[in-house]
């Protein structure tokens, strides 16, 4: 049995299928939703940490000072050798905490795009059973290089680092594996202005979700189940 902190930054960017995997492993979860409450600065009695995506950027600390609290929380989890999983913004916060530069990419990566594993990714504990390439869901404008000491596990045409591992139990994923078809629909409608500005067709994203989301859920189930086993161990 273990306890996992989950931080969410927006009502439509939830833990999704990650929460399902944790429940299957009988892990207890404690949610901190930054649009309602402040996140903690220390892990206390928690055994694992998950930080989800959000519409803000890691360098928006003036408007969102809770991001500094989250980086302090990540530092505490690293010191305690707790497993950490960061998705999109969450991965950017881990990268920045570890000293990497997070900056706007050449273009936003929104919707369904291919991701390929590196040689290290194909041997990684979480990803070794994932087909390469595979189609993941994306919703980000910022990118990063792997932090010093981290291993680059995946890349896309737009982002040279889509996933990294630091030590053996800290993972940052720029792409979204946790999405369901319903979550995709909600994202498209919630952030339609961003799609319009980036000249991306939201209707096509929803249409492609019918084909891609079930495959993504299957991949996510395997990956998140393995991450949950790190917490139990």
MIDO-752422 format. One record per residue (C-alpha): residue number from 1; chain; x, y, z. Coordinates in steps of 0.05 Angstrom, whole numbers, plus 5000, padded with zeros to 4 digits. Layout:
<sites>
+-----+------+------+------+------+
: pos : unit :    u :    v :    w :
+-----+------+------+------+------+
: NUM :    A :    X :    Y :    Z :
...
+-----+------+------+------+------+
</sites>
This chain:
<sites>
+-----+------+------+------+------+
: pos : unit :    u :    v :    w :
+-----+------+------+------+------+
:   1 :    A : 5000 : 5000 : 5000 :
:   2 :    A : 5024 : 5071 : 4985 :
:   3 :    A : 5003 : 5143 : 4981 :
:   4 :    A : 5010 : 5186 : 4918 :
:   5 :    A : 5003 : 5262 : 4913 :
:   6 :    A : 4970 : 5284 : 4848 :
:   7 :    A : 4973 : 5358 : 4827 :
:   8 :    A : 4924 : 5383 : 4775 :
:   9 :    A : 4925 : 5454 : 4746 :
:  10 :    A : 4861 : 5456 : 4705 :
:  11 :    A : 4793 : 5421 : 4710 :
:  12 :    A : 4801 : 5391 : 4640 :
:  13 :    A : 4872 : 5366 : 4649 :
:  14 :    A : 4861 : 5310 : 4699 :
:  15 :    A : 4900 : 5248 : 4716 :
:  16 :    A : 4855 : 5208 : 4669 :
:  17 :    A : 4877 : 5136 : 4661 :
:  18 :    A : 4935 : 5147 : 4709 :
:  19 :    A : 4884 : 5147 : 4765 :
:  20 :    A : 4855 : 5082 : 4740 :
:  21 :    A : 4923 : 5048 : 4743 :
:  22 :    A : 4936 : 5073 : 4814 :
:  23 :    A : 4868 : 5047 : 4837 :
:  24 :    A : 4882 : 4979 : 4807 :
:  25 :    A : 4945 : 4976 : 4850 :
:  26 :    A : 4907 : 4998 : 4912 :
:  27 :    A : 4947 : 5062 : 4918 :
:  28 :    A : 4915 : 5118 : 4957 :
:  29 :    A : 4914 : 5187 : 4923 :
:  30 :    A : 4912 : 5257 : 4951 :
:  31 :    A : 4894 : 5311 : 4901 :
:  32 :    A : 4917 : 5383 : 4902 :
:  33 :    A : 4881 : 5425 : 4849 :
:  34 :    A : 4918 : 5490 : 4843 :
:  35 :    A : 4857 : 5527 : 4817 :
:  36 :    A : 4825 : 5512 : 4885 :
:  37 :    A : 4881 : 5502 : 4936 :
:  38 :    A : 4956 : 5510 : 4946 :
:  39 :    A : 5001 : 5451 : 4933 :
:  40 :    A : 5047 : 5427 : 4989 :
:  41 :    A : 5122 : 5441 : 4991 :
:  42 :    A : 5140 : 5374 : 5022 :
:  43 :    A : 5120 : 5301 : 5010 :
:  44 :    A : 5105 : 5287 : 5084 :
:  45 :    A : 5077 : 5216 : 5086 :
:  46 :    A : 5068 : 5208 : 5011 :
:  47 :    A : 5107 : 5155 : 4972 :
:  48 :    A : 5099 : 5181 : 4901 :
:  49 :    A : 5086 : 5246 : 4864 :
:  50 :    A : 5047 : 5260 : 4799 :
:  51 :    A : 5043 : 5330 : 4768 :
:  52 :    A : 4995 : 5340 : 4710 :
:  53 :    A : 4991 : 5390 : 4654 :
:  54 :    A : 4963 : 5460 : 4652 :
:  55 :    A : 4956 : 5522 : 4608 :
:  56 :    A : 5010 : 5561 : 4645 :
:  57 :    A : 5085 : 5559 : 4633 :
:  58 :    A : 5140 : 5543 : 4684 :
:  59 :    A : 5167 : 5614 : 4678 :
:  60 :    A : 5099 : 5645 : 4696 :
:  61 :    A : 5116 : 5645 : 4770 :
:  62 :    A : 5096 : 5718 : 4780 :
:  63 :    A : 5024 : 5702 : 4759 :
:  64 :    A : 5025 : 5632 : 4788 :
:  65 :    A : 5071 : 5631 : 4850 :
:  66 :    A : 5047 : 5560 : 4868 :
:  67 :    A : 5094 : 5535 : 4813 :
:  68 :    A : 5152 : 5552 : 4860 :
:  69 :    A : 5118 : 5509 : 4914 :
:  70 :    A : 5113 : 5452 : 4864 :
:  71 :    A : 5187 : 5456 : 4847 :
:  72 :    A : 5203 : 5454 : 4922 :
:  73 :    A : 5159 : 5393 : 4927 :
:  74 :    A : 5196 : 5360 : 4869 :
:  75 :    A : 5262 : 5375 : 4903 :
:  76 :    A : 5237 : 5342 : 4967 :
:  77 :    A : 5212 : 5281 : 4928 :
:  78 :    A : 5280 : 5274 : 4894 :
:  79 :    A : 5316 : 5278 : 4961 :
:  80 :    A : 5271 : 5224 : 4988 :
:  81 :    A : 5280 : 5181 : 4925 :
:  82 :    A : 5204 : 5180 : 4914 :
:  83 :    A : 5179 : 5160 : 4845 :
:  84 :    A : 5157 : 5222 : 4806 :
:  85 :    A : 5116 : 5227 : 4742 :
:  86 :    A : 5107 : 5293 : 4706 :
:  87 :    A : 5060 : 5302 : 4646 :
:  88 :    A : 5068 : 5362 : 4599 :
:  89 :    A : 5073 : 5421 : 4647 :
:  90 :    A : 5091 : 5371 : 4701 :
:  91 :    A : 5150 : 5346 : 4660 :
:  92 :    A : 5172 : 5418 : 4647 :
:  93 :    A : 5171 : 5432 : 4722 :
:  94 :    A : 5214 : 5370 : 4735 :
:  95 :    A : 5262 : 5391 : 4679 :
:  96 :    A : 5269 : 5462 : 4706 :
:  97 :    A : 5278 : 5437 : 4777 :
:  98 :    A : 5335 : 5393 : 4752 :
:  99 :    A : 5368 : 5453 : 4718 :
: 100 :    A : 5345 : 5447 : 4646 :
: 101 :    A : 5321 : 5507 : 4606 :
: 102 :    A : 5247 : 5507 : 4588 :
: 103 :    A : 5231 : 5552 : 4530 :
: 104 :    A : 5180 : 5563 : 4474 :
: 105 :    A : 5188 : 5514 : 4417 :
: 106 :    A : 5191 : 5532 : 4344 :
: 107 :    A : 5116 : 5516 : 4339 :
: 108 :    A : 5061 : 5489 : 4383 :
: 109 :    A : 5049 : 5415 : 4381 :
: 110 :    A : 4974 : 5405 : 4388 :
: 111 :    A : 4932 : 5343 : 4373 :
: 112 :    A : 4954 : 5274 : 4349 :
: 113 :    A : 5028 : 5267 : 4329 :
: 114 :    A : 5077 : 5210 : 4323 :
: 115 :    A : 5128 : 5196 : 4378 :
: 116 :    A : 5188 : 5150 : 4370 :
: 117 :    A : 5229 : 5118 : 4424 :
: 118 :    A : 5305 : 5126 : 4428 :
: 119 :    A : 5348 : 5064 : 4437 :
: 120 :    A : 5348 : 5079 : 4511 :
: 121 :    A : 5272 : 5086 : 4510 :
: 122 :    A : 5265 : 5017 : 4478 :
: 123 :    A : 5303 : 4988 : 4538 :
: 124 :    A : 5269 : 5031 : 4592 :
: 125 :    A : 5228 : 4997 : 4646 :
: 126 :    A : 5165 : 5037 : 4632 :
: 127 :    A : 5170 : 5042 : 4557 :
: 128 :    A : 5202 : 4978 : 4532 :
: 129 :    A : 5135 : 4946 : 4514 :
: 130 :    A : 5110 : 5009 : 4477 :
: 131 :    A : 5108 : 5004 : 4401 :
: 132 :    A : 5153 : 5053 : 4365 :
: 133 :    A : 5133 : 5098 : 4334 :
: 134 :    A : 5064 : 5108 : 4365 :
: 135 :    A : 5013 : 5164 : 4361 :
: 136 :    A : 5007 : 5205 : 4424 :
: 137 :    A : 4964 : 5265 : 4443 :
: 138 :    A : 5000 : 5332 : 4450 :
: 139 :    A : 4983 : 5400 : 4477 :
: 140 :    A : 5044 : 5442 : 4489 :
: 141 :    A : 5084 : 5501 : 4464 :
: 142 :    A : 5145 : 5497 : 4509 :
: 143 :    A : 5202 : 5447 : 4501 :
: 144 :    A : 5266 : 5427 : 4537 :
: 145 :    A : 5330 : 5387 : 4529 :
: 146 :    A : 5340 : 5329 : 4577 :
: 147 :    A : 5366 : 5354 : 4644 :
: 148 :    A : 5439 : 5340 : 4660 :
: 149 :    A : 5444 : 5267 : 4682 :
: 150 :    A : 5377 : 5248 : 4651 :
: 151 :    A : 5365 : 5199 : 4594 :
: 152 :    A : 5326 : 5220 : 4532 :
: 153 :    A : 5274 : 5165 : 4519 :
: 154 :    A : 5230 : 5192 : 4462 :
: 155 :    A : 5226 : 5247 : 4410 :
: 156 :    A : 5179 : 5275 : 4357 :
: 157 :    A : 5187 : 5315 : 4293 :
: 158 :    A : 5177 : 5380 : 4333 :
: 159 :    A : 5207 : 5363 : 4401 :
: 160 :    A : 5275 : 5328 : 4406 :
: 161 :    A : 5259 : 5307 : 4478 :
: 162 :    A : 5188 : 5281 : 4489 :
: 163 :    A : 5205 : 5238 : 4550 :
: 164 :    A : 5263 : 5233 : 4598 :
: 165 :    A : 5283 : 5192 : 4658 :
: 166 :    A : 5325 : 5217 : 4716 :
: 167 :    A : 5354 : 5164 : 4762 :
: 168 :    A : 5311 : 5102 : 4757 :
: 169 :    A : 5244 : 5129 : 4783 :
: 170 :    A : 5234 : 5200 : 4758 :
: 171 :    A : 5199 : 5209 : 4691 :
: 172 :    A : 5179 : 5270 : 4651 :
: 173 :    A : 5131 : 5261 : 4592 :
: 174 :    A : 5116 : 5320 : 4547 :
: 175 :    A : 5062 : 5280 : 4510 :
: 176 :    A : 4997 : 5257 : 4541 :
: 177 :    A : 4986 : 5182 : 4551 :
: 178 :    A : 4930 : 5192 : 4602 :
: 179 :    A : 4877 : 5219 : 4554 :
: 180 :    A : 4810 : 5186 : 4539 :
: 181 :    A : 4766 : 5204 : 4480 :
: 182 :    A : 4722 : 5245 : 4526 :
: 183 :    A : 4782 : 5283 : 4554 :
: 184 :    A : 4805 : 5299 : 4483 :
: 185 :    A : 4736 : 5326 : 4466 :
: 186 :    A : 4737 : 5370 : 4529 :
: 187 :    A : 4807 : 5397 : 4514 :
: 188 :    A : 4788 : 5416 : 4443 :
: 189 :    A : 4727 : 5454 : 4466 :
: 190 :    A : 4760 : 5486 : 4526 :
: 191 :    A : 4821 : 5512 : 4488 :
: 192 :    A : 4790 : 5525 : 4420 :
: 193 :    A : 4819 : 5595 : 4416 :
: 194 :    A : 4889 : 5566 : 4423 :
: 195 :    A : 4875 : 5519 : 4366 :
: 196 :    A : 4849 : 5576 : 4323 :
: 197 :    A : 4912 : 5618 : 4337 :
: 198 :    A : 4956 : 5558 : 4318 :
: 199 :    A : 4914 : 5543 : 4256 :
: 200 :    A : 4898 : 5473 : 4280 :
: 201 :    A : 4831 : 5440 : 4262 :
: 202 :    A : 4797 : 5418 : 4327 :
: 203 :    A : 4744 : 5377 : 4290 :
: 204 :    A : 4800 : 5334 : 4259 :
: 205 :    A : 4830 : 5323 : 4328 :
: 206 :    A : 4763 : 5297 : 4354 :
: 207 :    A : 4753 : 5254 : 4293 :
: 208 :    A : 4822 : 5223 : 4300 :
: 209 :    A : 4808 : 5209 : 4374 :
: 210 :    A : 4758 : 5155 : 4356 :
: 211 :    A : 4815 : 5115 : 4325 :
: 212 :    A : 4874 : 5137 : 4367 :
: 213 :    A : 4847 : 5142 : 4438 :
: 214 :    A : 4833 : 5068 : 4450 :
: 215 :    A : 4905 : 5050 : 4428 :
: 216 :    A : 4932 : 5105 : 4472 :
: 217 :    A : 4892 : 5080 : 4532 :
: 218 :    A : 4921 : 5011 : 4522 :
: 219 :    A : 4992 : 5038 : 4521 :
: 220 :    A : 4978 : 5083 : 4581 :
: 221 :    A : 4950 : 5025 : 4621 :
: 222 :    A : 5015 : 4987 : 4614 :
: 223 :    A : 5061 : 5046 : 4626 :
: 224 :    A : 5024 : 5074 : 4687 :
: 225 :    A : 5017 : 5005 : 4717 :
: 226 :    A : 5092 : 4998 : 4716 :
: 227 :    A : 5100 : 5067 : 4747 :
: 228 :    A : 5052 : 5047 : 4802 :
: 229 :    A : 5096 : 4987 : 4816 :
: 230 :    A : 5154 : 5034 : 4829 :
: 231 :    A : 5113 : 5066 : 4885 :
: 232 :    A : 5096 : 4999 : 4915 :
: 233 :    A : 5169 : 4977 : 4913 :
+-----+------+------+------+------+
</sites>
